[in-house]
């Protein structure tokens, strides 16, 4: 008797009792990379599905969660990206759009060089409504919802994220958001959201006057007073700052060499979300997120890693009060 064909869950190693995350990916993209192996002049071409939401979902799957991704896909680039994402084991709930962004990246010189950037067309009112409803319905069945953002040229209004966060919190769904700018202002009143943001985004968004730890801490307390449950501020190579209603803490991962900075913050978001969905406390969740982000910079693949290595590395993340 022949063995049954392996499912996507079998291929990705997702445990049968994994938690379920529902991830909003407003801006998926198709990435084509060109590189050469050391000592080999023949170029290699690789094709991946990407974008913030998909990078979060990829890392969440690596960490043992099941990820349902709500995203607009369309056109040639959308068809290709959706097929690649499903091949990785991501469960897509797609809405229509004429096309999605595509990037052609060249690594042959040793550094990331963007050769071509094709932008996605703006999402019209009907596409926005369809995406909103898709995320709202499927997040109701998940253990936790993750909201990721969109570029201004997609035309998604800021209150899209605020309304969605409020509706999900009203339904009792835990929400982790990785947003910036006015998107953040819209979710502050949703009561109970965990926000992950970089220190650069804190400055650019006008939430903090400078990047000193004390300034960021005080800004975080003001944001908590407006309704946030917790604020997680990634600070590039410096310790991650976490502000809650009771305390402020710094989380320091072991120093590692950097191969690719991009995507580390999304891996951190995924680690935090997966741990919280499992019922872990915030400290444990940020440890896992810090480890996922730190190890991701040692790799070229965005949102990639190994669960066993990340969980072992999380035990080495040190915590101190501010």
PENORZI-V250964 format. One record per pair of residues at least 12 apart in sequence whose ideal C-beta (glycine too) atoms are under 6 Angstrom apart, sorted by the first residue. I is the first residue (numbers start at 1). J is the second residue. Records with the same first field share a line. If there is no record, write none. Layout:
I=J / J
This chain:
8=89
12=61 / 89
14=66
15=64
18=64 / 65 / 66
19=65 / 143 / 277 / 278
20=66 / 142 / 143
21=60 / 65 / 67 / 142 / 144 / 146 / 273
22=68 / 138 / 139 / 142 / 145
23=53 / 56 / 57 / 67 / 69 / 146
24=70 / 135 / 147 / 148
25=51 / 53 / 54 / 69 / 71
26=150 / 156
27=51 / 150 / 154
28=51 / 54 / 71 / 81 / 100
29=50 / 51 / 100 / 101
30=77 / 80 / 81 / 102
31=48 / 50 / 103
32=47 / 104
33=46 / 105
34=106
35=107 / 108
36=108
49=81 / 84 / 85
52=148 / 266
53=148
55=263 / 266 / 302 / 303
56=146 / 148 / 266 / 269 / 270
57=69 / 90
58=303
59=267 / 270 / 292 / 303
60=270 / 274
61=89
62=305 / 307
63=274 / 307
64=307
65=274
67=90
68=91 / 138
69=90 / 92
70=93 / 134 / 135 / 138
72=95 / 97 / 131
73=94
74=96 / 97 / 98 / 99
75=98 / 99
77=99 / 100 / 102
78=100
93=134 / 138
95=130 / 131 / 134
97=127
98=121
100=120
101=119 / 120
102=118
103=117
104=116
122=154 / 155
123=154 / 155 / 156
136=167
139=168 / 173
140=171
143=277
144=174 / 273 / 277
145=168 / 173 / 175
146=176 / 273
147=161 / 177
148=178
149=179 / 183
158=182 / 183 / 186
159=186
161=183 / 186 / 187
162=186 / 187
165=187 / 190 / 193
166=190
169=190 / 191 / 192
175=193
176=194 / 272 / 273
177=193 / 195
178=196 / 269
180=201 / 205
181=205
188=226 / 227
189=227
191=227
192=229
193=228
194=229 / 230
195=228 / 231
196=232 / 269
197=233
198=234 / 265
199=211 / 233 / 235
207=219
213=322
216=233 / 241
217=243 / 248 / 322
220=243
224=245
230=244 / 282
231=243
234=265 / 268
239=251 / 252
240=290
242=286
248=322
249=319 / 321
250=320
251=286 / 290 / 317 / 319
252=318
253=290 / 294 / 317
254=316
256=294 / 298
258=297
259=298 / 300
260=300
261=297
263=296 / 302 / 303
264=293 / 296 / 297
266=303
267=292 / 293 / 296 / 303
268=289 / 293
271=288 / 289 / 292
272=285 / 289
275=288
287=314 / 317
288=314
290=317
291=310 / 313 / 314 / 317
292=310
295=310 / 313
